[in-house]
């Protein structure tokens, strides 16, 4: 037994003291104890006690109990979000896990020893009693913290047969803490990998998101592949293994995708962008064709197919609609033509329209990730920097219907157009003109043009509304100079 007093947040200390004063035991438990011992600030706080859920709620009237696991949420009114609710769970003894997901039976208040035995990993099976400064560590968790190891509590195979999601948690913790997975634990993960197929997509998604949010998601997914888990997480990724690319690439499709994702992590970019980088070339295996003319592989249309593959995969993992649509857009348009000597500002504006103003910077960042993923050392060659300058220039101009100086209501009240699809076609026809010449974005000009468009037959108007015109836009010299200086281009 180790005795060591830690200074805990007041809210945690008060909850523990209230339980002890009421005659119960109170231990801080799990990941927060692990983080304390590692010198990290816990992201949340959990306590365990020999009190039942009903007894816990009697001590804390301002609490809630809405689950089958005995966990009571104690409201502390702390301004710190990580301390606003402290979870208190009775000691638990669990029965068999017949579905590899949840225990068939749960017994509350048995003993701390029994509670620690049912924990997932030794580093999460350390309890600390604030009242006495006592540590209870029956499974060598502190030693494994020193060795930087993720080791299952007790018999590893049994732990993963109980809850297969623990395998993903092992990989995630390994990536978060930069720990190795202990060999017997890894062997057991490989032996029980197929049980991950029984886990709900939502739970897999949540762990995947946390893995991608770590500093080393590439290493984590490589472990998942090695242990046979990846096929139950993102099965489409494995299709890229051994698929050689053209001479511009140093790696096969699989390694290229994960390296692109890793660069997004290295830059601290969003998890959405990391997802897009992971999926950006997902459809290259089915798009690959040999070109006799080039004597090399081609992948025409892989971004179009890849967008559909990414959308389906993310929907199956129950990602939010907003995330699915954003990632699908980034994948769809990641092959945008970026030769500044051959494209016009109109073309740049259309890319902004296609991907969305809110996503254009992430599309540019995805191109950077794509480039690094090929094995090229330079993130931003001159041509890409010049394209970025063109994006900044184009962003000064209207690039969606909502930025026009007239709206649908104006067309109905000022022009006399009736509600219906014609209103949208007129607005999009106006946008096409403004994309080509932003100076036309005045209320007077657009209303005058709207009257002309409103007199057209529906079929012709529809064609105008849906068709695009491209033309180069001359920018103000002073502003353009600033943009070029920003991106270090002439």
N, C-alpha and C positions, 0 to 999 in steps of 0.2 A: 504494500500500500504506500502510495506517495502522497505527501501532504505539501500543498503549495497554495498560497492565497493569491488569487487574481482579483484585480479591480474590475468588476463587471458594470455595465451600464445600470443606472439607478432603477430603471423600469424592470430589468431582469432581476436585480437584487430584491426589489420589493415583492415581486411575484413569488420568488423562492422563499422569502421570509414569511409571507402570508401563509404559504402551505405548511411550513415548519411550525409556525405559531399555532396553526389549527391541528397540529399533532401528526402531520404526515411528513414523509421524506420528500426531498426535492433535489433533483440532480439536473444540471445542464448536460445535454446529451448530443451526440452526433456531430454533424459538420461544423457546428459553431465551436465545439471543443477542439476539434482538429485545427480549425483556423487559428484559435487562440494559441495553441501550441506551436503553430508555424509562424506566429507573429503577425498574422493577417487580421483584418477587421471582418468579422462575420457578416454575411449578407442577411441572415435571419437567425432567430433564436428559438430553440426548442428545449423544453423541460420535460422530464419524466418523473412520475411519482407513484406511490402505492395507493393513492386515492382513486376511486372510481370516477367516471365522468360526472355522475350526479353529485358526488362529494366535491369535486373540483368546482362545479358551478355554484355549489352552496357557499364556497369560499369567495368566489368571484361572481357576484350577481350580474355584473356587466360583461357577460361572455356569451358565446354561442357554440352550439354543438350540432353539426349538420352532416355527420359522416358515420360510417360503419366501423371506424378504426379507433374510436374512443378519444380522438383529438378534440380538445376544447380550445377555442380561440379566446384568449383573454385580452380585452381592450385596455390599453394603458393610457391613451390620450397623448402619447409621446409625439412630439413634432417630427422626430426621425421616423421615416417610413418603415425602416427595418425593425423598429421597436414599437410601432403603433399597435400591432397585434402579436402577442407571444403565444405560441402553441404549447399547450400542456397536454401530455398523453400519459395515460396510466401504463404501468409496466404491462407488457403483453406477452402472452404465450400463444403461439399460433399452431393450428392444426395442419393437416396436409394441404398442399396446393394442387388440386386435381386438374386445374386448367392452366398451370404455369403462369398465372397472373396474380391471383389473390388467394389468401388462406380460406379454407372451407369453414374454419371456426377460429374465434379469437377469445382468449380468456384474459380478463383484466385483473391487475393488482396482484399477480402471483408472486414475482420477486424480480429484483434488478438483475440477478444472475440469468434468469430465463429470458428477460428482455434483451440482454446483450447477446445471447446466443442466437437470436433470430435476426440480428443486424446483418447488413450485406458485407461490409469490408472492415477489417480490423481498425483502420484509421477512423472509421465512423462508429466504432464500438467502445469509445472511451467516455466515461461519465465523470462529472465533476460536481461535488457537493459544496455549494457556496458557504453553507453554515460552518463546515469543518475544514474546508480546503482539501478534502480527500478526493483523490483520483481512484476510480475503479477501472482497471484495465486488465481484464482477464484473458485477452486474446493477442497481446503483444502489439497493440496499435502504436504505442509510443516508439517502440523499437523499429517498426516498419516506417514510421515517419522519419526516423534517423536514416534508415536505409533507402528511403524514397521509393517505397514499394506499395503497390495496390495488391492486397492479398485478401481472399475471401475468408470470412469467419467460418471456422470449423471445416467441414468437408465441402470443397468448392463445388463439385458436381451437384450436390444436394441444394446448395444456395441458388444455383442457376435453374435447377428444375423447379424450385419454388416460384421464382419470379424471373423470367427470361430477360426482362428489361434491365436487370442488374448487369448484364453483359455490356449493354450500351453505356450504363453508368460507369462501369470500370474503364471503358475507353475514354469517356468524357473526363473522368477524374484524372486519368493518366495525362491527358492533354492539358487540363487546367493546372495541375500541380507540377507537371514535368516529371512524373514518376513513371517507373517501369511497372509492368504487370508481372507479378510473381509467376514463375514457370508452371506450377501445378494449377494455379488459377487460370492461366492462359490455356493449358491443355483441356481443362474442364469446359471452358468457353467454346473451344473448337468442337468438343464432343457433344455439346448440347445446343449448338448454333441453330439448328432447325426449329427449336422451340420459340425463337424470336418471331417466327411466322404466326404464332398464336396471339401475339401482342397487338393491341389496337393501334391503328395507324396514327391516331392522335398522340399516343404516348411515345411512339417512335419519332414522330415529327418534333415533339418538344425536346427530346434528347438530341436529335440531329441539330436543331437550332442552337442548342447550348454547345455542341461540339464545334459547329462552324464559328461560334463566337469566341472560341479560344485562340490563343496565339499560334497554335500548331495544329490546325485542322487537317493538313496534309498527312502528318504522321498518324493522326487518329484514324483517318479513313484507310490508310495503308495497313494499320493493325487490323481494322475491321475486315479488310480483304483477306489478309493472311489467315485470320481465324475463322473465315467462312461466314461472316456476319453481313458483309456488304450487300449480298444478294437479297437480303430481307429488309434493307434500308433504302438503297437507291440501286435497284437491279440494272437499270439502263447503263450505269457507269461501267459495269464489268464488260459490256460488249466492246468497249474501246481497247481492251487489253490485247496487245500484239498487233493492233491495226496500225501499220506503218503509214506515215504521211508523206508529203512531198519534201523536196530538198530544203525547203524553208524551215523545216521542223527537225529538232534533235530528238524528240520523244514520240512514243506512240500516243494514240488518242487519249487513252486513260491518263497517262502521266501528264500529258499536256493540260488536260482539264483540271487535275488536282493542283498542278503547279500554278496555273492561272489563279485558282481559288486562293492558294497560299499567298500569292503576291497581294491580293486584296486584303488578306489578314495582316500581312507585314506592314501594309500602309494604314491599317486601322480603319479601313472602309467598312461600310454597313454590311450586315448579314445578308440583306437582299442582294447586294452586289456580289457577295461571296457565292450565293446560290446561283446567280446568273453566270458567274465565271465557271462554276462547277458544271453547269448545263450547256454552256455556250456552243460546244462542239459535240454535243451528245449524239447527234444524228449522222456524224461522219461515217460510221461503219456502213450504214445502208446507202449512203450517198457516194461512196467511193467508186470511181471508175478509172480504168487505165487509159491514158492518152498516148497513142502511138506517135502522134505529132510531137508532143512534149517529152515523150519517154519518161513520164512521171504520173503520179496519181492526181486526180482531180476530185473535187467535192462539191460540184455545182448544186446549189439549192439546199445545202445542208442547214443553213440558217432558217429556212422556211419550215423544213421538216422538223428541225430541232425545236423550234418554237412550239409546235404541236406536241412533241414528245415531252418537253419540259412542262407544258400546261397540264397534260394528262398525269404525269408523275406527281406534280405538286398537288393536284386535285385529289389524287388517291391518298396522299399523305395528309389530307384535310387542312392544307394551308389556307389562310384567309384569302378571299377573292382578290383583294387589293394586291397582295403579294404575288399571287398567281399571274395576274394581268401584267404587273410590272416586270416580273422576271421574263415572262413570255415575250414582252415587247423588246426588252434588252437583247434577248437571244435572237429574235427575228431581225433586228436591225444592226447587229454587231459587225456585219460585213460592209457597212456603209463605205462608199467610194470616197477616199480622202486625199486624192491628189490635187493639191491647191492650184496646180497649173492647168487643170482640165475641168474643174467644177466651177459653178457659178454660185453667187450668194443665194439665188433662188433655190438651187439644189440643197444648199445647206439649210435653208428655212424649211424645206419640205421634210428633211430628216428630223428637225426639231418638232414639226407638226406630227410626224409619225410616232415618235417616241414620247413626246410630251415635254413641255418646258421643264417640268419638275424632275424629269429623268435624264435630260441631255448630258449633264455633267457625269452622271454614272455611266452613260453610254461611252463617253470619252475615257473614263477610268477603266471600263471593261476592255476597250481597245488596248490600253496600256497593259492590263493583266494578260490579255491574249498574246501580246508581243513578248512579254517576259516568259510566258509559258512555252514559247517556241524554243527557248534557250538563248535568245538574243540578250545581250547584257544591257542595252540602252533602252530606257523606258520611253523617252519622248524624242524621236528623231525629228529633224527639221520639218519634214512634211506634216507630221502630226501636230507639231507646235503651230505651224501656219494654219492648219485646219481649225485648231482651237481658237486662233485669232479670228477666223472667219465666223465661227460660232458666236463669239462675243459681239462681233459686228452685227450679225444677223439678229441677235437677241435684243438689239435696240429697237427693232421693228416689230410690228404686229405679226404674230405667227399662229393665231387661232381666232375663231369667230368671236369669242368673247372679248377680244381686244379691238374689234372694229368700232368705229365711231357711231354706228347705228346698230340696232338690235331688232329682233322679231316684232316687238311691239311697235317700233317706228314704221316697219313695213306695213303693218295693218292699219295704223292710224294716219300716217302721212301719205302712204302710197296707195292704200286701198286694197292690199292683198288680203285674201281670206285665210283664216287659220288652216294649216295643213302642211304637207310636205313641201309645197312650193316655197314656203317661207325659208325653209332650211336650204333649199337649192339656191335661192337668190343669195342668201348670206354666204354660202360657199363659193358661188361665182364671184361675189364681191371680194372674198378673201383671196381668190386666185389672182385678181388684179392687184391687190395690195401686196401680195407676196412678190409680185414682179416689180411693183413700184410703190413702196411704202408711203410716198408723199401723197398718194391718192386717198389716204386714210383720213378724209375730212368728212364731216357730216353733209356738207353741201354737195360734194361730188358723189358720195355714195347714195344719197337720196335721188339725185338726178339719174344716176346709173340704174338704180332700183326701179324707177319708173319705166325705163327702157326694157329691163329684164322682165318686169311684171306683164308687159304687153306680149311677151313671147308665148308660143304654144308650149304646152306642158312637156312634151317629149324633148323638144330642143332645149328648154330650160333645164330639164333633168340632166341632159348631156353636159351642159355648161357647168352645172353645179357639181358634177362628179368628175369632170375631166380637169387635168392640171395643165398649167402653162408655166414654162420656166424662162426666166430672163435675169440677167445679171443686174444687180443694184449697185450703183455708185454710192459710196459712203462719204460722209464729211471727212475731209482730209485730216483735220486736227484730231478728231475722235479716232480715226483709223490709226494714226500715228501712235496714240496712247496704247491702243490694243496691241499693235505690233511690238511696241517696246515691252509690254507686259509679258508677251510670249517669246521675246527675243528672236523676232523674225523681221526681215526687211520688207 
